[in-house]
Amino acid sequence: MRTIAIVAVLLAAAPAVAKPWQGIEPGQSKREQIIQKFGEPSRIVTTEGKEIIAYFDQRAIKGTKQVQFKVDPGTQLVERIDVFPGPVIDKESVESTYGNACPAGKATASPCYQKKLTDDFRTYMLYAKLGLAVFLNEDGKTVHSFIFTPQPAGK
């Protein structure tokens, strides 16, 4: 859990807009839009002052094993979306969709990723301009999960 918190801080520091997922955009979409779009969730829990709306098992969203939407109870805004894909997605597919690795020491106008390691040595691809982190499985070639977060206003 500490690793994901660190990634969220890194993503929050990046100057860009969030990447929406299935029409739900972190920092813009409201809780009611989730329920309206995807129906009754599998489970809703509150942890660390945030509401987690989860879809899994029979209510898994098409193409996923599980999706978790983190919602601020006060504002009702979606803060983060964690997507665990159902089918195997390889690193090359991610690169062709979101962009390749950033060139060393050069700023780019188009999205690119920095290869990072968590404190427990899990590899992830940080697309700072998109507010997206893609965590890889231990093989380093297939996707474990996608994390979509908003960017602070005015950055």
C-alpha positions, 0 to 999 in steps of 0.5 A: 500500500505504501508503494501505491501511495508513493506513486500517487504522490509522484503522479500528483506532482506531474503537470498534465491532465488525467487520462480518462478510463471508460469515460470516467475522468479522475478529478472531474467525474462524480460518484453518481456517474460511476454507478450510472455507467457501470451499475451496482458495484460488487462492494463499497468500502471506506478506508483511510477516509475514502470510499472505494467502489469496486467491480469484480467477479460477476460484476467485473467491467468488461475486459477487467478482473477488477476495477476500483474507483477511489472517491472523496466522500466530501466532494464525490469526485473520483480521485483515482481508478485502479484497473486490473485487466482481464486479458493479458496485455503486453508492454508493447501494447501499452507503448503503442497506446500511450507512448514509448520510453522518454529519451534520456535527458530530453523533454518531449511534447508527446507522452512518454514514460519513465521506467521506475521501481517500487520500494519492493522492486516492482517495475512500473511505467510512469506516464507523468503527462497522462497521470498514468502508472502501469504496473508490470507483472514479475516477468516485466513484459505483461501488465498487472494493473493501470492506475489513473489519477488526476493532476492538481489544478493550475499545474 
